[in-house]
Amino acid sequence: MSSNRRDFLKKSGFLAATAAFASAPAFNAIADDENRIKNPSEHKLPELPYDYDALEPVIDAKTLHLHHTKHHRGYVNGLNKAEAEIALAQSKKDYSLVQYWSRKLAFHGAGNFLHTLYWNSMSPDGGGTPPVKLLDRIKIDYGSFEKFKEYFFSVAKKVEGSGWGVLAVRLSDGKLLTLQVENHQKLTVWDAIPIMTIDVWEHAYYLKYQNRRGDYISAWFDVVNWKNAEDNYLAALRAAKAQHKKPLSNSPLKRGED
């Protein structure tokens, strides 16, 4: 990496944010090591943190196996291809297809990230309620955990076509946002870091639930990995603190907690 690029990343706070997220379990498979920076096309399909049948009966083993080995692998391969083509275009100074490969980079890169977060957003021991720090923030932003679940359900169910329901934390003030994402990359909010997500593409649930997306979402809450969501939430707050050099308002970090 050039010194100019490294200086820019340091000034923008990006390196600090990356370091903070690297400590959170859901992000370890994404932010691997220095080789990933030097060889950006070497993306690998992450292993699942549980067996294919571990989420039964909410997610059946056949769906999970196909989803992971076929669909997610396709996004990993597409991301590697897009980055290789962009690197080739840069070396040749031929930018005739830059719009096409930029779109592919966004689509497959976001698909890879969100699927990795999705696997870690679930656990055989999941469900119930979030740990106290995340729960406190949910109550601040949504009034109660039940109101949050109702809103998250509605947002995810009403995603137009294929996409995602995402719980994210806004770095500027620590507020939790429930977002719709169309495909993998559309409707992105730049100042928000995803900490939990549900895949509402039909391939995530159709074999078991057919067109009953609402039934899938309702059952999905029984396998939510709230501990992982809170780990990601606190990592996002640490990243924001490192970037802004001061605690966020209404944040647990303001009270010196970590």
C-alpha positions in Angstrom: 0.0 0.0 0.0 1.4 3.4 -0.9 2.2 5.9 1.9 -0.3 8.4 0.4 -3.1 5.9 0.5 -2.2 4.7 4.1 -2.0 8.4 5.2 -5.5 9.0 3.8 -7.0 5.9 5.5 -5.5 6.9 8.8 -6.9 10.5 8.5 -10.3 9.2 7.5 -10.4 6.9 10.5 -10.9 3.8 8.2 -8.0 1.9 9.7 -9.2 2.5 13.2 -12.7 1.4 12.3 -11.3 -1.8 10.6 -9.2 -2.6 13.7 -12.3 -2.2 15.9 -14.5 -4.4 13.8 -11.7 -7.0 13.6 -12.3 -7.7 17.3 -16.0 -8.6 16.7 -16.7 -12.3 15.8 -19.0 -11.6 12.9 -16.3 -9.6 11.1 -13.4 -11.9 11.6 -14.2 -13.8 8.4 -14.4 -10.6 6.4 -11.4 -8.7 7.6 -8.9 -11.6 7.5 -5.2 -10.5 7.3 -2.7 -8.4 5.5 -2.7 -10.8 2.6 -6.3 -9.8 1.9 -5.1 -6.2 1.5 -2.2 -7.1 -0.8 -4.2 -9.6 -2.8 -7.8 -8.3 -2.9 -9.0 -11.1 -5.2 -8.3 -13.9 -2.8 -11.7 -13.9 -1.1 -12.7 -17.3 0.3 -16.1 -18.7 1.2 -16.3 -18.6 5.0 -17.2 -21.7 6.9 -20.5 -21.7 8.8 -20.2 -21.4 12.6 -22.5 -24.4 13.0 -23.6 -27.6 11.1 -26.1 -27.4 8.3 -28.8 -29.0 10.4 -28.1 -26.9 13.5 -30.9 -24.4 12.8 -33.7 -26.9 12.3 -36.6 -26.5 12.3 -36.4 -22.8 11.6 -33.9 -23.2 8.7 -33.9 -26.6 7.1 -30.5 -28.3 6.3 -31.1 -28.5 2.6 -31.9 -24.8 2.2 -28.9 -23.8 4.4 -26.5 -26.1 2.4 -27.7 -24.8 -1.0 -27.7 -21.2 0.3 -24.1 -21.4 1.6 -22.4 -23.6 -1.0 -24.1 -22.4 -4.1 -25.5 -18.8 -3.6 -22.9 -17.4 -1.2 -20.1 -19.1 -3.1 -21.4 -17.4 -6.3 -21.0 -14.0 -4.7 -17.5 -14.8 -3.5 -16.5 -15.9 -7.0 -18.2 -12.9 -8.5 -16.3 -10.6 -6.2 -13.0 -12.2 -7.1 -13.8 -11.9 -10.8 -14.9 -8.2 -10.5 -11.7 -7.2 -8.6 -9.5 -9.1 -11.1 -11.2 -7.4 -14.1 -10.9 -4.0 -12.4 -7.2 -4.6 -11.7 -6.6 -5.7 -15.3 -8.4 -2.6 -16.6 -6.2 -0.4 -14.4 -3.0 -2.1 -15.6 -4.1 -1.7 -19.3 -5.6 1.8 -18.7 -8.7 0.5 -20.5 -11.8 1.8 -18.7 -14.4 0.9 -21.4 -16.2 -1.5 -19.0 -15.6 0.3 -15.8 -19.3 0.9 -15.2 -20.2 -2.8 -15.6 -17.4 -4.1 -13.3 -18.1 -1.4 -10.7 -21.7 -2.6 -10.5 -20.5 -6.2 -10.3 -18.1 -5.2 -7.5 -20.8 -3.5 -5.5 -23.3 -6.4 -6.1 -21.0 -9.3 -5.3 -19.0 -7.5 -2.6 -22.2 -6.5 -0.7 -23.6 -10.0 -1.2 -20.5 -11.6 0.3 -20.5 -9.2 3.3 -24.2 -9.5 4.1 -24.2 -13.3 3.8 -21.2 -13.5 6.2 -23.1 -11.3 8.6 -26.3 -13.3 8.1 -24.6 -16.6 9.1 -23.3 -15.0 12.2 -26.7 -13.4 13.0 -28.0 -16.8 13.7 -27.2 -19.5 16.3 -28.6 -22.8 17.4 -28.7 -21.3 20.9 -30.2 -18.0 19.7 -33.6 -16.3 20.2 -34.8 -14.7 23.4 -33.8 -11.2 24.1 -30.6 -9.2 23.5 -27.9 -8.7 26.1 -28.3 -5.6 28.3 -26.3 -3.0 26.4 -27.9 -3.7 23.1 -31.3 -4.1 24.7 -30.9 -0.7 26.4 -30.2 1.0 23.1 -33.2 -0.8 21.5 -35.4 0.6 24.2 -34.1 4.1 23.6 -34.7 4.0 19.9 -37.8 1.8 19.6 -39.5 2.1 23.0 -39.4 -1.6 23.8 -38.0 -4.8 22.4 -41.5 -5.9 21.3 -42.0 -2.7 19.3 -38.5 -3.2 17.7 -39.5 -6.8 16.7 -42.8 -5.6 15.2 -41.0 -2.9 13.2 -38.1 -5.1 12.1 -40.6 -7.8 11.0 -42.6 -5.2 8.9 -39.5 -3.7 7.3 -38.1 -7.2 6.3 -41.4 -8.5 5.1 -42.0 -5.4 2.9 -38.7 -5.5 1.1 -39.6 -5.1 -2.6 -38.4 -8.2 -4.5 -35.2 -9.7 -3.3 -33.1 -8.2 -0.5 -32.4 -7.9 3.2 -33.7 -6.5 6.5 -30.8 -4.9 8.4 -30.2 -3.7 11.9 -27.5 -1.0 11.7 -25.9 1.5 14.0 -25.3 5.1 12.8 -21.8 6.1 13.6 -22.6 9.8 14.0 -24.8 9.4 17.1 -25.1 5.6 17.9 -28.7 5.4 16.9 -30.0 2.0 15.8 -31.6 2.0 12.3 -33.7 -0.8 10.8 -33.1 -0.7 7.0 -34.3 -2.3 3.9 -31.7 -3.3 1.3 -32.8 -4.2 -2.2 -30.6 -6.9 -3.9 -27.5 -6.5 -1.8 -26.3 -2.9 -2.3 -29.3 -0.7 -3.1 -30.8 1.8 -0.5 -27.5 1.8 1.4 -27.1 4.3 4.2 -23.4 5.4 4.3 -23.2 6.5 7.9 -24.5 3.2 9.3 -22.8 -0.1 10.0 -24.8 -3.3 9.8 -24.7 -5.4 13.0 -27.4 -8.0 12.2 -29.3 -9.0 9.1 -32.0 -11.3 7.8 -31.9 -12.6 4.2 -35.3 -12.3 2.5 -34.2 -13.4 -0.9 -36.5 -16.4 -1.7 -33.6 -18.8 -1.9 -33.2 -18.3 1.9 -36.6 -19.7 2.8 -38.6 -21.0 -0.2 -38.0 -24.8 0.2 -39.6 -24.7 3.6 -41.9 -21.6 3.6 -42.7 -21.2 -0.1 -44.1 -17.6 -0.5 -44.8 -17.2 3.3 -42.0 -14.7 4.0 -43.8 -13.5 7.1 -43.7 -17.0 8.6 -40.0 -17.3 7.9 -39.3 -13.9 9.6 -41.4 -14.8 12.6 -39.6 -18.1 13.1 -36.2 -16.5 12.4 -36.4 -14.6 15.7 -36.0 -18.0 17.4 -32.4 -18.4 16.1 -31.2 -14.8 16.3 -27.7 -14.6 17.7 -28.2 -11.5 19.9 -24.8 -11.9 21.6 -23.2 -11.5 18.2 -25.4 -8.5 17.4 -24.3 -6.8 20.6 -20.6 -7.6 19.9 -21.0 -5.9 16.6 -22.9 -3.0 18.1 -20.1 -2.3 20.7 -17.5 -2.7 18.0 -19.2 -0.1 15.9 -19.3 2.3 18.9 -15.6 1.8 19.4 -15.0 2.5 15.7 -17.0 5.7 16.0 -15.2 6.7 19.1 -11.8 6.2 17.4 -12.9 8.2 14.4 -14.6 11.1 16.2 -12.2 11.1 19.2 -15.2 11.5 21.6 -18.0 9.3 23.0 -21.3 9.2 21.2 -24.3 10.8 22.8 -26.6 8.3 24.6 -24.0 5.7 24.1 -22.8 3.2 26.8 -19.3 4.3 26.0 -20.2 7.8 27.4 -20.4 6.2 30.8 -17.0 4.6 30.4 -18.4 1.1 29.6 -17.0 -1.2 27.0 
